[in-house]
Amino acid sequence: MSTSATEHSVGNDKTPKRASLPFWAQVLLGLAVGIGLGLVARTWEVDWLTTTLSTVGSTFVSLLRVIVVPLVLTAIIVSIANLREVTNAARLAGQTLLWFAITSLISVVIGITIGLLTNPGASATVDLSAAEASSTQGTWLDFLNSIVPSNILALGAEADSDGSVSLSFNVLQLVVLGIALGAASLAVGKKAEPFLDLNRSVLEIVQKLVWWVIRLAPIGTAGLIGRAVANYGWDLIGPLAVFTIDVYVGCAIVLFVLYPVLVKAHGLSVRRFFAGAWPAIQFAFVSRSSVGTLPLTQRVVTRNLGVSPNYASFAVPFGATTKMDGCAAIYPALAAITVAQLFGIELGIQHYLLIAFVSVVGSAATAGLTGAVVMLTLTLSTLGLPLEGVGLLLAIDPILDMMRTATNVAGQALVPVIVGKRNGLLDEKVYNSANVSSIEHDDPTDTVSQERQTIPV
């Protein structure tokens, strides 16, 4: 066959191409469907639909959370072994913490500024008699209590009201345990190779499980946002409307102004950052869980944004416990100002300096304890403000938590990119790839994908 005939044959190939909806579009479709179903459930009080949406959403988050323990533990052990030098890991950890602190400080200044300009407590119409202290409170000793693993898998058990026992885990303890096991493996030498080979094999299996679960994200998103719409109507924000708007505006400034400035300052494309990180950011918005989003965050950071897996497997789980610009900076600053104004307490310059200090250092002190309430109680107790003010804000907390968590996760993706760029651990070809959002086709066991994410450390 001649060359022209061959070209003609190829050019007229009638083989149908498989239509595929991009992953981000699938999640957006799930978001739209969930909002629609949530409105139906709330408007017509369809209890079975509300229950179904809640079950679907919580089941999906549970699937992601159950993968966190083996994913974090094996990934950190393997990454430490690959680094070959614990001092190198310590240097990267120091830079990561420094950027956590820098972005937290800027974020809390943004929160305080918005609070001083809008006086959210002055316009609030809440009943102070309903104020009550939260049963969950943060203290400065939480870091010491949470950093030491209580058992080999950092698991905890808690008795429920119905007599059943539920298990929980502490991500910070998993990080510490993984680093210790990885460092010990390096110290042992050749005798530890079978152990490291086992961890590499387990990590491959867990990555495949993560890929399967993430493919269910559109369904999980529909359930999560549907539950939120059905259970938490926007009528709840009325008495604290200014405070609610302030939290959303503050988080939006951090997310869409501060982070892009930092990305641009490091010579990277802002559009590509958001295109790569968006699947994790939008899922964090509807799931309200940094830990539940962790597997997806780690996936987009390495496969979409090109950060070395050896570094990302440490930085992302670490960030999920200590990097919370939404929950630990913007929210406590605005909430403290609101509570002080509600109870008629005037704040001075020393109080605002304390708010900044707690936001930067407190997130590390309460690392491993999830929830913005922990940071809020720590902030209020440090300032000497009544802890009963926490109860006044809890009614709208789920609505605020969506934006806070999205901001948290965006920051947890941002810092590894920045540190990776500064240390030669960022593959800019992957970062600038036009196909970064199509993670549904990126099989973790695919040889090409594995080669693409291998970056010398």
N, C-alpha and C positions, 0 to 999 in steps of 0.2 A: 504493500500500500504506500502511495506517495505521501510526502510530508504534508502537502496541501489537503489531501484526502483525510489524513489523520486529524489535522487541525479542524477540518469541517465536521468530522465525526464528533470530536470532543466539544466543539462549539454548539452542536445541536443535541447534546446529551439531554434526553428527556427524563432522566432519573429524578423523581421528585425529592426535594430536599425537606428534611424534617423540620416542621415549624416549631420554634421554641420561644416561649415567653421569658424574657430575662428575669433573673431571680428577684431583683428589686421591684419589677413590675408585678410579679406574683405576690410579693409581700404587700405592696400597695393595694392590689386587688383584694387580698385578705383583709386589709385594714378597712377598705370601703364596705365590704360585705359585713364585717363585724360591727361597724357603726350602724349600718342599716338594721341588722338583727337586734342590736342593743336598743335602738330607738323603738322598734316594734315591741320588744319585751317590756320596755319602760312605759310606753304610751298606753298599751292595752293590758299591762300587768300580766304578761304571759309567764307564769312562774316556771313552767317546765323549760321554756327557752332560756330564761336566766340561769337556771341550774345547769343546763347543757353547756352554755357558753362558759360558765365558771369551771365546769369539769374539764372541758377541752383545753382551756387556757392553763389551768393549774397542772394538768397532766403533762402538757408540753414542757412547762418550766421544770417540773419534776424530772422529766427525762434528761434535760440538759444538766440539772444539778447532780444527778446520780453519776454522770460522766466526769464531773469535775475532779473527784478524788483520784481516780487512776490517771486522768489526763495530766493534772498538775504534778502529781508525785513522780510519774515516770518521765515526763518531759523535762523536769528540772534535774533529775538524776542523770539523764542522758546528756543534757546540755552542759552540766558541770563537767562530766567526763569528757565531752568534746572540747571544752575550753582548755582542759589540761592544766590550767593554772588557776588556783583559787584566788590569787591576788588579782588576776585579770577580772574575775567575776566581782571582786570587792570594788574595784575601780568603777566598773559599770554600775554597780549598785549605788555607789556614792553619787555619780552623776545623775542617775535616775531620781534619787531622793532630792537632789538639789533642784531639779526641774519641777518636781512635785511641789516643792516649797515656793519656788518662784511664781508658778501659775496660781497657787493657792493665795499667795499674798496679793497679787494683782486682783484676783477674783473677790477677795474680801473687801478690798478698797472699793471696788465697783459696787458691792452690796451695801456698804456703809454709806456711800455717796447717794445712791438711790433712796435709801431710807431717810437720810437727812433732807433730801429735796422734797419727798412726798409725804412724810409723817404718816405712815400707814396706820398707826395705832390711834391717831387723833380722829380718824374718820370711821373707825370700826364701831359696829353696833352689836356687840356681844354681851351676853349676860355674865357678869363677873361671878355670880353665885354658882355658875356651872364649872368654875375653875377647879381643877384637881391635879395633883402631882402624878406624873407617869410612874408606873411600876418599874419601867425600864430606865435606868439612869446610868450615865457615864461618869467615870472617875479617872483621876490621873494615874491610878494604879492598874488600869485595865490592860495597859501594854505589857506589864510584867506578868499579869495573870494569863494573858492570851498568847504570849509568844512561845511558852514552853509547852510542847505537845503532851497531852495527858495520856495518850496511848499511841500505838504504832501507826494508826490511820487518822489521828486527830479527830476521832469521832466522839460525840457526846450523846447522852440519852436523857430524855425528859418525859415525865409521866403526863399524859393528857387528862383532861377532865373526865373522859369516858373510861378511864382505866387502862387505855392502851399506852404503849411506849413508842415515842418517835425519836429517830436518830438525826443528829445534825453534825456538821463538821465546821472546822475553823480553817479558812483558806490560809491565813497567815501561818498557822501551825504547820500546814502542809508545805508551805514554802520553806520554812525553817527546817523541817524534817527532810525534804528533798535535797536541800543544800548540804545538810550534814551527811546524808547517805552518799551523795555524789562525791563530796570531799573525802569521805572515808574510803570509797572505792578507788580513788586516785592514790591514796596513801597505801592501800593494800597491794596495788599493782596487778600483776598477771593473774593472781589467784581470784581477783574480782571480775575477770572477763566473763565467766559464765553468768554472773549476776547482771552485769551490764548488757550482755546479749539478751537475757530474759526481759529486761526493761525495754530494750529496743523493740523486741517482738510485741510486747504488751502495748507499747506506744503505737505501733502500726495498727494493731487491732482496734485500739481506742479511737484513733483518728478515723478509721473506717466507720465506727459507730457514730462519731460526731457528725460525719458527713451524712449518714442516714437520717439522724435526728434533725439536722439543720434543714434538710429537704422538706420537713414537715412545718417549717416556719410560717408559710402562708396560712395554714390551718390554725396553728397556735396563735398567730397574730389576730385572726378573726375572733377566736375565743376570748383572748385577753382584752382587746379593745371593746368587744361586745359586752363583756362583764362590767367594764368600767362605765360604759354609757348607761347600762341597765341599772347599776347600783348607785352611781354617784352622779346625779343630775347637776347641771351647772347652777341650779337654784341654791345650792349649798354655799356658793361663794359670796352671796350677797352681803352678809354682815362683815366679811373680810375681803371685799372686792379689791381695794387698793393694795393690800398686802399680797393677794394672789397675783395681781397684774405685775407688781414689783418683782416677785420671784421669777415670773416668766420673762419679764424684760431683762432682768439681771442675768439669768441663764442664757438668754438669747445673745446678749452682748458678749458674754464669755465665749459662747459657741461660734458665733458668726462674725465677731470682730477680733477678740483677743487671739483665738486659735489661728485664724487665717493670717494675722500679722506675724505670729511666730513661725508659721509654715513658710510664709514668703521671705522672712528674714533669713531662713536657712536655704534659700535658693530653690525651693520646691513649689510645685504647682498646687494652689489652693483647690482648684477644681478637681484635680486628681485625688487629693487627700479625701475630700468629701465623697467622691465617687467610690473610692475604695472602702472607706469606713462606714458609709451610709447603711449597709445592711445591719451592722451591729447597733448603730445609733438609733435607727427607727425601731428595732426590736427592743432595745432598752427602754424606749419611750412607752411601749405598750406593756412590757413585762414588769417594769419597775423593779428590776433585780440585776445588779451588776454581776453578782455571782452566777445567776442563771444565764446571763449573756456572755459570761467568760469564754466558753468554748467558741462561740461565734466571733467574739472580739479577737481572740488569739488567731483564729483562722484568717480573718480579713487583714490583720496586721502583717502576717507572714505572706499570704498568697496574693493579696490585693496590693498591699503597700510595700512589699519587698524587704521587710525587716528580717534579719537573720533569725531562724527558728531557735538557735542556741541562746540568743539573747532574749527574744520575745517570750520564750517559755518560762523565763524568770520574771521579766518586767511586767507582763500583762497580769498574771495572778497577784503579784505584789501590788500592782496598781488597783486591783479590784478591792483591796482591803484598806489602802491608804490614800489613793488618789480620788478625791471626791469634791471637786470644785462646786458642784451643785449642792450636795448635802452638807458639806463641811465648811463651806465658805460663804456662798451667796445666801443660803437659807438661814443659818444661825445668826448671821449679821442682821438680816432684816427681821427675823423673829425676835431677837433680843431687843431691838429698837421698838418693835410693836408691843411686846409685853411690858416694857418700861413705860411706854406712853399709856397703855391701858390701865396700869396701876398708879399712874401719876408720879413716876420716879424719873428724875432728871439725870441724864447721863452726861458725864464730863469727858474731857479729852483722854483721861486715864482709862476710862471704860472702853472707849473706842480702840485704844492701843491694846487693851486686854482682849477685845474681840478679835483683833488681827492676830495676836499671839496664839489664842486658842485655835483659830482656824488653821494656822500653819503647823503648829506643834500638836494640837489636840487630835487631828485625824490620825497621826501616828500613835498617840497615846491610847486611842480607842480602836486601833487596828484590830481587825478580826471580829469586831462587834458590829453587825450590820444595822442600818437604819439611821435616818437623820435625827430621830428622837434622842439617840444616844449623844450625838454631838450637841444638840440643843440643850439637853439637861446639863451637860458639862459646861457649856457656855454660860447658862443662867446661873449655875452654882458658883462659877468663878467670879461672875460680876456681882453676886449677892442678890440677884433678882429672884422673885418668888417662882418656885418650880410649878406651882399651881397653874401658871400661865400656859404650860404645855397643853393642858387639857382643852384650852380654848381654841387651839389650832388643829387639834386632831381630826375634827370633822372634815376638813378639806385636805387633809394630808395626802390621800390617794391621788387627788387631782394635781397637787403640787409635785408629788413624787415622780410623775411621768416625765416632766421637764427636767427635774433634778437628775434623775438617773440617766437620761439621754446626754446631759452635759457631762456627768461623771464618766460615762463610757467613751465619749469623744476624747476627753482628756487622757483616758487610759490607753487610747490608740495613738494620741498625739505624741506623748513623751517618748515611747519607744522609737517613733519615727525620727524625732529630733536627736535623741542620743545615738541612734543608729547612724544617722547622717554624719554626726560629728566624729564618729569612731570608725567609719568605713564599714559599717554593718548594714548598710541599706543598698539594696540592688535597685538602682534608679531605672533600669530598663523595665523591671517589673512594676515599679511605682508609676512610671509614665505609660504603661501599657494601656491600649485602648479597650482592652477586654477585662479590666479589673473587676467590674461588677458582676461578671458572669460566673460566680463561684459555684453555681450548681453543676457546672461541667468540670470542675476541678477536683477530680478524684484523688484523695490523699495517697492512694496506693499506686497511682499512675507513675510510671518511671519518669516521664517527661516532667511531671510536676515536681517529683523529688529532686531531679537535677536542677530545676529552675530555682528551688528554694535553698540550695546548698551554697553558702557563702563562707569563704575562709574567715576564721576568727583568730 
